[in-house]
């Protein structure tokens, strides 16, 4: 048997050990984490809806009407009116004929790839795709091809080398660790040339980009014919929990029949579906949230660039600050925490070796004073050795 203690010790020595924190209270900029008050810049609650009174009230009303749990899978007797109404709302919001709820984005990505592809088929993915897309391809038993991040020539070469089988191009709409946006029009054109599906994981674009927050596909002006498969999560921009696939009638019916991660799992609690429907309405109707969020992004980037910080080029709420080594990411995160600022370090295998970073995320719940406090904390960061006066 493997020596698990030795493996954990090596992880710790390399600066790759992960520890959970315990929060007391709801999501928001000002939180109590591990018994300490902090100003947090690491949540994916981009629109500040996770603790919105209307979302909470909808969840409470849903629990009173439907109970705490769904009781069964969707195909048994767990698919309730609340789920059905949310799916209809998500389809309308995304501008597609149908939508299908999944419990998580991980399950949605696994479910759709496995339902559409198998042995002899091909999945072509950006090298910086989320782990759920990579695992979905692996579990489908199709052959996985990866191309250099955003490199359309590399993608074209991969597609040209495929001689038979179904082809699916899968990408993040907004890349979760770099914060940049996929070149979706070029990807759609490549998919059309090679008779391939285009699947976009818009976990970090939904609610944030596009008209009324409809996401990166809407922002790019792509139709369902150009990008047939949309996946988005409900726990980031919308602040609740779950995920969905949106597409054609035939796609959704195929997933109902064949997506194992949909068929063989208990349906979301209906109260969560009710809360999500309330959050979806707020995201669409309250454009000021996106306006405020992008004003904060601009303010932060101007301040960080003025400080000469190694900030990556991102137009989204995800603002990565490169540290290089995992140890430096840990040191800088600890220095910020001492100043009452919570910014978590991102290290391998989530990002490549030598590309560790602080992943700063902004929310519409922040204000300019919060961002100024963060910039002040970042201005005090010291490289290795200086924190002890050496």
C-alpha positions as CSV (number, residue, x, y, z in Angstrom):
1,X,0.0,0.0,0.0
2,X,1.1,3.6,-0.6
3,X,2.5,5.5,2.4
4,X,-0.1,8.2,2.5
5,X,1.6,10.1,5.4
6,X,4.8,10.3,3.3
7,X,2.9,11.6,0.3
8,X,1.2,14.3,2.4
9,X,4.6,15.3,3.9
10,X,6.0,15.7,0.4
11,X,3.0,17.8,-0.6
12,X,3.6,20.1,2.4
13,X,7.3,20.5,1.6
14,X,6.5,21.5,-2.0
15,X,4.1,24.2,-0.8
16,X,1.2,22.2,-2.4
17,X,-0.7,21.2,0.8
18,X,-4.3,22.4,0.9
19,X,-6.2,23.3,4.1
20,X,-9.9,24.0,4.5
21,X,-11.1,27.1,6.2
22,X,-14.3,27.5,8.2
23,X,-16.5,30.5,7.6
24,X,-19.2,31.7,10.0
25,X,-22.0,33.5,8.3
26,X,-23.0,34.2,4.7
27,X,-20.9,35.0,1.6
28,X,-19.9,38.7,1.3
29,X,-16.9,40.9,1.2
30,X,-16.6,41.1,4.9
31,X,-16.5,37.6,6.4
32,X,-15.5,35.7,9.6
33,X,-13.1,33.0,8.6
34,X,-11.4,30.7,11.1
35,X,-12.6,33.0,13.8
36,X,-11.1,36.1,12.3
37,X,-12.7,39.1,10.5
38,X,-11.3,39.4,6.9
39,X,-12.1,41.3,3.7
40,X,-12.4,38.5,1.1
41,X,-11.3,38.7,-2.5
42,X,-11.6,35.0,-3.4
43,X,-15.3,34.2,-3.9
44,X,-17.0,33.5,-7.3
45,X,-20.1,35.3,-6.1
46,X,-19.5,37.9,-8.9
47,X,-22.9,39.7,-8.7
48,X,-23.2,39.6,-4.9
49,X,-26.4,37.5,-5.0
50,X,-25.5,34.6,-2.7
51,X,-26.9,36.5,0.3
52,X,-29.5,38.6,-1.4
53,X,-32.8,38.9,0.6
54,X,-35.0,38.0,-2.3
55,X,-32.9,34.9,-3.1
56,X,-33.1,33.8,0.6
57,X,-36.8,34.5,0.7
58,X,-37.4,32.4,-2.4
59,X,-35.4,29.5,-0.9
60,X,-37.4,29.7,2.3
61,X,-40.7,29.8,0.4
62,X,-39.5,26.8,-1.7
63,X,-38.7,24.8,1.4
64,X,-42.1,25.5,2.9
65,X,-43.8,24.4,-0.2
66,X,-41.7,21.5,-1.4
67,X,-39.7,20.4,1.7
68,X,-36.0,20.1,2.2
69,X,-35.1,17.4,-0.4
70,X,-36.2,16.2,-3.8
71,X,-36.3,12.5,-2.6
72,X,-35.2,10.9,-5.9
73,X,-33.6,11.2,-9.3
74,X,-35.3,13.4,-11.9
75,X,-36.4,10.2,-13.8
76,X,-38.0,8.6,-10.8
77,X,-40.2,11.1,-8.9
78,X,-37.7,13.8,-8.0
79,X,-38.4,16.2,-10.9
80,X,-40.7,18.8,-9.4
81,X,-42.5,21.9,-10.6
82,X,-39.7,24.1,-9.2
83,X,-37.1,22.3,-11.4
84,X,-39.3,22.5,-14.5
85,X,-39.9,26.2,-14.1
86,X,-36.2,26.9,-13.6
87,X,-35.3,24.9,-16.7
88,X,-37.8,26.9,-18.7
89,X,-36.4,30.2,-17.2
90,X,-32.8,29.2,-18.0
91,X,-33.8,28.2,-21.6
92,X,-35.5,31.6,-22.1
93,X,-32.5,33.4,-20.5
94,X,-29.9,31.7,-22.7
95,X,-32.1,32.0,-25.8
96,X,-32.2,28.3,-26.4
97,X,-35.2,25.9,-26.9
98,X,-34.4,23.7,-23.8
99,X,-32.3,23.5,-20.7
100,X,-31.5,20.6,-18.4
101,X,-30.5,20.9,-14.7
102,X,-27.5,19.1,-13.3
103,X,-26.4,19.0,-9.7
104,X,-22.9,20.4,-10.5
105,X,-20.9,21.7,-13.4
106,X,-18.6,18.8,-13.0
107,X,-21.5,16.4,-13.5
108,X,-22.9,18.4,-16.4
109,X,-19.6,18.3,-18.3
110,X,-19.1,14.6,-17.7
111,X,-22.7,13.9,-18.6
112,X,-22.9,15.7,-22.0
113,X,-19.5,14.5,-23.3
114,X,-20.2,10.9,-22.3
115,X,-23.7,11.0,-23.8
116,X,-22.5,12.3,-27.2
117,X,-19.1,10.6,-27.7
118,X,-17.4,7.2,-27.1
119,X,-14.7,5.0,-28.5
120,X,-13.5,6.1,-31.9
121,X,-14.6,9.7,-31.3
122,X,-12.5,12.8,-30.5
123,X,-12.6,15.6,-27.9
124,X,-10.4,18.6,-28.7
125,X,-9.8,20.9,-25.7
126,X,-7.9,24.0,-24.8
127,X,-5.0,23.1,-22.6
128,X,-6.2,25.4,-19.8
129,X,-9.7,24.0,-19.7
130,X,-11.3,23.2,-16.3
131,X,-10.6,19.8,-14.9
132,X,-14.2,18.7,-15.4
133,X,-13.9,19.0,-19.1
134,X,-10.7,17.1,-19.2
135,X,-12.2,14.3,-16.9
136,X,-15.4,14.3,-19.0
137,X,-13.4,13.5,-22.1
138,X,-11.4,10.8,-20.4
139,X,-14.4,9.1,-18.9
140,X,-16.2,9.2,-22.3
141,X,-13.5,6.9,-23.7
142,X,-13.2,9.2,-26.7
143,X,-9.6,10.2,-27.6
144,X,-8.6,13.5,-25.9
145,X,-6.6,16.0,-28.0
146,X,-5.3,19.2,-26.3
147,X,-4.1,22.3,-28.0
148,X,-2.0,25.3,-26.7
149,X,-4.1,27.9,-25.0
150,X,-6.0,30.0,-27.4
151,X,-3.9,28.9,-30.4
152,X,-6.2,28.5,-33.4
153,X,-3.4,27.2,-35.6
154,X,-2.7,24.4,-33.1
155,X,-6.4,23.6,-33.0
156,X,-6.6,23.5,-36.8
157,X,-3.6,21.1,-36.8
158,X,-5.4,18.8,-34.3
159,X,-8.6,18.8,-36.3
160,X,-6.8,18.2,-39.7
161,X,-5.2,15.0,-38.2
162,X,-8.5,13.4,-37.3
163,X,-9.7,11.1,-40.1
164,X,-12.9,9.5,-38.6
165,X,-15.3,9.7,-35.7
166,X,-17.4,12.4,-34.1
167,X,-15.5,15.5,-33.1
168,X,-16.3,17.9,-30.2
169,X,-14.4,21.1,-29.4
170,X,-14.7,22.0,-25.8
171,X,-13.5,25.2,-24.2
172,X,-14.1,27.4,-21.2
173,X,-15.9,30.6,-22.1
174,X,-13.9,32.5,-19.4
175,X,-10.9,30.6,-18.2
176,X,-11.2,30.1,-14.5
177,X,-7.5,30.7,-13.5
178,X,-6.4,33.2,-16.1
179,X,-9.6,35.2,-16.4
180,X,-9.3,35.6,-20.2
181,X,-12.1,35.0,-22.7
182,X,-11.9,32.2,-25.3
183,X,-11.8,33.3,-29.0
184,X,-15.3,32.0,-29.5
185,X,-16.0,33.3,-33.1
186,X,-12.8,31.6,-34.4
187,X,-13.6,28.4,-32.5
188,X,-17.1,28.4,-34.0
189,X,-15.7,28.9,-37.5
190,X,-13.2,26.0,-36.9
191,X,-16.0,23.8,-35.7
192,X,-18.1,24.5,-38.8
193,X,-15.2,23.8,-41.2
194,X,-14.6,20.4,-39.6
195,X,-18.2,19.4,-38.9
196,X,-17.5,19.4,-35.1
197,X,-19.7,20.2,-32.1
198,X,-18.7,23.3,-30.2
199,X,-19.3,23.1,-26.4
200,X,-18.7,26.1,-24.2
201,X,-18.4,25.9,-20.4
202,X,-19.5,29.3,-19.3
203,X,-19.3,28.8,-15.6
204,X,-17.5,32.2,-15.1
205,X,-19.2,34.1,-17.9
206,X,-22.9,33.5,-17.0
207,X,-24.4,36.5,-15.2
208,X,-21.3,38.6,-15.9
209,X,-20.9,39.0,-19.7
210,X,-23.3,39.7,-22.5
211,X,-26.7,41.5,-22.6
212,X,-28.5,41.0,-19.3
213,X,-25.6,38.7,-18.2
214,X,-26.4,36.0,-20.7
215,X,-22.7,35.0,-20.9
216,X,-19.8,34.8,-23.2
217,X,-21.7,33.3,-26.1
218,X,-24.1,36.2,-26.1
219,X,-21.2,38.7,-25.8
220,X,-19.6,37.1,-28.8
221,X,-22.8,37.2,-30.8
222,X,-22.9,33.4,-31.4
223,X,-26.1,31.5,-32.1
224,X,-27.1,28.0,-31.2
225,X,-26.1,26.9,-34.7
226,X,-22.6,28.1,-34.2
227,X,-22.3,26.9,-30.6
228,X,-24.7,24.0,-30.0
229,X,-23.8,23.2,-26.4
230,X,-23.8,25.6,-23.6
231,X,-23.0,24.6,-20.0
232,X,-23.1,27.1,-17.2
233,X,-23.1,26.9,-13.4
234,X,-25.5,28.4,-11.0
235,X,-23.2,28.9,-8.0
236,X,-21.0,31.7,-9.4
237,X,-22.6,34.7,-11.1
238,X,-26.0,33.6,-9.8
239,X,-24.8,32.9,-6.3
240,X,-26.7,29.6,-5.6
241,X,-25.9,26.0,-6.6
242,X,-26.1,23.6,-9.5
243,X,-25.5,23.8,-13.3
244,X,-27.4,23.4,-16.6
245,X,-26.9,22.4,-20.2
246,X,-28.8,24.5,-22.8
247,X,-29.3,23.6,-26.4
248,X,-31.7,22.1,-28.9
249,X,-34.7,19.9,-28.1
250,X,-32.9,16.9,-29.5
251,X,-29.8,17.6,-27.4
252,X,-31.7,17.8,-24.2
253,X,-33.8,14.7,-24.9
254,X,-30.6,12.8,-25.7
255,X,-29.1,13.9,-22.4
256,X,-32.2,12.8,-20.5
257,X,-31.9,9.4,-22.1
258,X,-28.1,8.9,-22.0
259,X,-26.3,11.3,-19.5
260,X,-25.3,9.0,-16.6
261,X,-24.5,11.9,-14.2
262,X,-28.1,13.1,-14.8
263,X,-29.9,9.8,-14.7
264,X,-28.2,8.3,-11.7
265,X,-28.2,11.1,-9.1
266,X,-30.8,12.7,-6.8
267,X,-32.3,15.9,-8.1
268,X,-31.4,19.2,-6.6
269,X,-33.6,20.3,-3.6
270,X,-36.5,22.2,-5.1
271,X,-35.9,25.1,-2.7
272,X,-32.5,25.7,-4.4
273,X,-34.3,25.8,-7.8
274,X,-36.7,28.4,-6.5
275,X,-33.8,30.5,-5.1
276,X,-32.0,30.2,-8.4
277,X,-35.0,31.4,-10.4
278,X,-35.1,34.5,-8.1
279,X,-31.3,35.1,-8.6
280,X,-31.7,34.7,-12.4
281,X,-34.4,37.4,-12.5
282,X,-32.1,39.7,-10.4
283,X,-29.1,39.1,-12.7
284,X,-31.1,39.9,-15.8
285,X,-33.0,43.0,-14.4
286,X,-30.3,44.7,-12.4
287,X,-27.7,45.8,-14.9
288,X,-26.2,48.1,-12.3
289,X,-24.5,45.1,-10.8
290,X,-22.4,44.4,-13.9
291,X,-21.8,48.1,-14.4
292,X,-20.5,48.5,-10.8
293,X,-18.4,45.3,-11.1
294,X,-16.7,46.4,-14.3
295,X,-16.0,49.8,-12.8
296,X,-14.3,48.0,-9.9
297,X,-12.3,45.8,-12.3
298,X,-11.0,49.0,-14.1
299,X,-10.2,50.7,-10.8
300,X,-8.3,47.6,-9.5
301,X,-6.3,47.1,-12.7
302,X,-5.3,50.8,-12.9
303,X,-4.1,50.6,-9.3
304,X,-2.3,47.3,-9.7
305,X,-0.5,48.4,-12.9
306,X,0.5,51.7,-11.2
307,X,2.1,49.6,-8.4
308,X,4.0,47.5,-11.0
309,X,2.4,44.3,-9.9
310,X,2.7,41.2,-12.1
311,X,-1.0,41.2,-13.1
312,X,-2.2,39.0,-15.9
313,X,-4.2,40.4,-18.8
314,X,-7.9,39.7,-17.8
315,X,-11.0,41.8,-18.5
316,X,-13.2,39.8,-16.1
317,X,-13.7,39.6,-12.3
318,X,-10.9,37.0,-12.2
319,X,-7.6,39.0,-11.7
320,X,-4.6,36.7,-11.3
321,X,-1.4,38.0,-9.8
322,X,1.5,35.8,-10.8
323,X,3.9,34.7,-8.1
324,X,5.8,32.0,-10.0
325,X,6.5,29.5,-7.2
326,X,4.0,27.9,-4.9
327,X,6.0,29.0,-1.9
328,X,5.8,32.7,-3.0
329,X,2.0,32.4,-3.5
330,X,1.7,31.0,0.0
331,X,3.9,33.7,1.5
332,X,2.0,36.6,-0.2
333,X,-1.3,35.1,0.8
334,X,-0.2,34.9,4.4
335,X,1.1,38.5,4.3
336,X,-2.2,39.7,3.0
337,X,-4.1,37.7,5.6
338,X,-2.1,39.3,8.4
339,X,-3.4,42.6,7.0
340,X,-7.0,41.2,7.2
341,X,-7.3,40.4,3.4
342,X,-8.2,37.0,2.3
343,X,-6.8,36.1,-1.2
344,X,-6.2,32.4,-1.7
345,X,-3.1,31.0,-3.4
346,X,-3.5,28.9,-6.6
347,X,-0.8,26.3,-7.1
348,X,-0.1,23.1,-9.2
349,X,-1.8,21.0,-10.3
350,X,-4.6,23.6,-10.7
351,X,-2.1,25.7,-12.7
352,X,1.2,24.6,-14.4
353,X,4.5,24.4,-12.5
354,X,6.0,27.9,-12.3
355,X,2.6,29.6,-12.8
356,X,1.4,29.8,-9.2
357,X,-0.6,32.9,-8.4
358,X,-2.9,34.8,-6.2
359,X,-6.4,34.6,-7.8
360,X,-8.1,37.8,-6.9
361,X,-11.8,37.9,-7.6
362,X,-14.0,40.9,-7.5
363,X,-17.8,41.1,-6.8
364,X,-20.5,43.6,-7.2
365,X,-20.8,43.4,-3.4
366,X,-17.4,45.1,-3.1
367,X,-17.1,48.9,-3.1
368,X,-14.2,51.1,-4.2
369,X,-13.0,51.5,-0.6
370,X,-12.7,47.7,-0.4
371,X,-10.6,47.7,-3.6
372,X,-8.4,50.5,-2.3
373,X,-7.7,48.5,0.9
374,X,-6.7,45.6,-1.2
375,X,-4.4,47.7,-3.3
376,X,-2.8,49.1,-0.1
377,X,-2.2,45.5,1.1
378,X,-0.7,44.5,-2.2
379,X,1.6,47.5,-2.2
380,X,3.1,46.1,1.1
381,X,3.9,42.6,-0.3
382,X,7.6,41.6,0.2
383,X,9.6,39.1,-1.7
384,X,11.2,36.1,0.0
385,X,13.5,37.1,2.9
386,X,12.3,40.7,3.3
387,X,9.3,39.8,5.5
388,X,11.8,39.2,8.4
389,X,13.8,42.3,7.7
390,X,16.6,40.6,5.8
